[in-house]
Amino acid sequence: GDLEVVVSFDASARGVELTVARGARGVDVEVDPHMLAAALASLMQCVFKLTHSRSHVALRATATNNRVLIAVEDERGGLPTGEQDDGLATCRKRVEAIGGELSVRDVPGRGCVFGIELARQAAA
């Protein structure tokens, strides 16, 4: 969609390779799509800003019965102390505004996994 084009362009401008896994096609979430796009774009900008150029960023979505997790994994080599709160405050506010939760998991020596967890829309 449009968001993927914008995110891909952002990645290219920073010399970052982006892959988007399509694991959860047809999964609806109970949020305004424009607000979700803004929250995701904010997270991706933060990731691109903090990760190394010529590295790789992976975006994937997975779903359970009642939740959807959008995960973004980078290769910055770890999360420096203090960077998490400063760089993600705006993104966290946007995610919480749509009823989601933002998580950050450090993978030492490799990078970070940023997650946006949202309620999945009940099947009609």
Disulfide bonds with the S-S distance in Angstrom:
none
